[in-house]
Amino acid sequence: MKAPFQSRRDFIKTATIAAASLPFAGVLTSCAQNAAPGRKIGFALAGLGSLSTYQIAPALQKTKFCRLTGIITGHPDKAERWKAQYDIPDKNIYNYDNMEKMADNPDIDAVYVVTPNGLHADHAIKAAKAGKHVLCEKPMEVSVEKCQQMIDACKAAGRLLAIGYRLHFEPTNLECVRLVREKVFGDLKVINAGFGFRMGDPTQWRLKRALAGGGPLMDVGIYALQATRYLTGEEPVLVSGVETKTDPVKFSEVEESLAWQMKFPSGVIANCSTTYNAEGLDYYAAYADNGWFQLHPAYNYDGNRGNRSDGQVIQFPDIDQFAAEMDDFAQCILENRPTKVPGEEGLRDVKIMMAIYEAAKTGKTVELS
Ligand code: NAD
């Protein structure tokens, strides 16, 4: 099998995205000039919840170009624990109301926003105004307007904005992109994709519209949407959708399950689904002129694997996707180059997800420009 990093070049219209991010190239020059050999990008994590605790902080210890230098939290008790565990000095500990003071702190180059979706813009904009680069978790925000505000703020501050799309750095997904780009099975025609799980705690923010922006589509369906976009390298032009609810009490504010279809300019059709009420939905299957390939699981932190119609298996050694994503972000800053996962990429997903919600609500197909 081909080395995974060769296929990175092919991933998701790199050229288009790079072009979209080029405005950063000039403004990042001063950072690149500051790049002393061996310099590492100092990260402050905003939001010390599950993802920061169990994935991002451990991943930071494995990076080559990053170091954990600060935290932003509303919980003083958590600050004490993190301070002890990661040797973070008091002067690098902030809360959501004093983030602007980071402007005077050279230990912190970048803020990784890992708070609930509906707070991303607030925290990202505060970080940008303090002169920090911003890596923001998916989904970028809960509305197109807030995504645009984040892009504008980072642009005005001359700072890089990237979205935490970890699968853009993951070998099995990159291999599937290569299969399409190199037309190993001919032209792609149909994609089936889905991601969902059974939601436990009924009190969490993921079920609150204001903080989550929506249900499983915003949380995990976005991975299936992303897969259709990076596999095709195209933007959907038509979407339709259907929503269903079997537990209207638990899912009073957000959708429980949603299925949607998309048409791409080349004629590819995608059938996608997402749910907060079933286990095991974690796959995509792509059908082309002369064969097919599939990943199942497709979107996990590790263990993604699949197979092909010619009998070959798609499998690579696991990597730490968060470490790869953060190292790439740091290298973009240090080397003054654009990211392949810019804010514009996050905005496109949010725009499409809003169209999917509209289609499901109205029962009408929605055209995307
Ligand atoms: P979480 O609930 O475990 O953590 C959220 C953190 O935000 C907590 O520390 C909480 O204290 C803090 N917070 C600040 N203000 C808050 C408020 N008003 N209400 C609630 N919490 C508040 O959530 P998580 O699973 O760590 O998710 C955080 C972000 O990361 C989300 O945007 C999510 O979509 C994203 N995420 C991405 C991945 C991935 O694979 N890339 C995986 C999980 C989560």
Residues whose N, C-alpha, C, O or C-beta is under 5 A from the ligand:
A	BS01	NAD	G47 L48 G49 S50 L51 S52 V114 T115 P116 N117 E137 K138 P139 G164 W205
